[in-house]
Amino acid sequence: MKKKLFIIVAIALCVVIGVCSFAGCSKPTGVDEFNEFKQKIITVLKDNGINIVDADVNQTAEPANTVVSLAKYVSTNDVAKIKEIIFEDSEYVSDAQRVEDGRQEMYEQALFVPLVIGDGMVNNHDADTIYNTSVLVESWYKAYMEFKTSGTLTTIYCYTPAAEKVDEYSAVCYLDYKSENDYNFVMLGVDADGSRYYTYGNDKKQFIHIEYGPQDKYNAVYVSSEVGEGYISYDYQVINKCFEVVKSQFEGMTAKDFEYLTEQKYTIDEAEWLSLCAKYFPNVEE
């Protein structure tokens, strides 16, 4: 799968998730916000097979009481539709392991990068909030990211300027986390060449990933409606038909949408990035 897809989040598409209600309490600090953020991200990552260090994470805490709908961005009905369309490809691939690997990769990209960024903001830069503040990650495609929160919904924005072998790119992830057994997310990404990247996942391990663009580029659609199955199509006409199912979610979206994030407040350099990553994956060489 295309690594930059959320660079994304990589997007991850590190990110996650609503802050608990503080009614009647003092305003939460950046550390308080990050601890809630971290707890939910690590819970989702581990639930999806990501072997991440989770010291000090209490998975019993409750999310915010406010209910926020993802509206058009979340529809499990799309899983069945995409699966049905893939079967129209006489040469579709049935490979549960490859789809599972892709699902884990997308969760890592969507959630791990924001997790590392949030950690760096509060522990290395003394940020008083992790929200509504742009951060540059120099070693990750020079990606700029920003988080927002409302009730159970966390939104993650990502922007990467054009560079050698990298197109200008904007992406957004909507993560709705109500509990460790009730969450879902959608990631939308757009390249300057018109390519579109769509990913959907939920607590039931249902998964859709579509990469759709010019015919001379890599195009594919992955889908799984339950654990133990996975289907892939590389047929351009089939991929085009699958993309039509989710196309409306990209309406008006361009590669320059989040260019404003380049007015960043914090910067995480390569040395800091490696140090932060090692906290969560101590036995993996970067």
Buried (B, 14 or more C-beta within 10 A) or exposed (E): BBEBBBBBBBBBBBBBBBBBEEEEEEEBEBBBBBBBBBBBBBBBBBBBEBEBEBEEBEEEBEBBEEEBEBEEBBBEEBBEBBBEBBEEBEEBBEBBEBBBBBBBBBBBBBBBBBBBBBBBBBBEBEBEBBBEBBBBBBBBBBBBBBBEBEBBBBBBBBBBBEEEEBBBBBBBBBBBBBBBEEBBBBBBBBBBEEBBBBBBBBBBBBBBBBBBBEEEEEBBBBBBBEEEBBBBBBBEEBBBBBBEBBBEBBEEBEBBBBBEBEEBEBBBEEEBBEBBBBBBBEEEEE
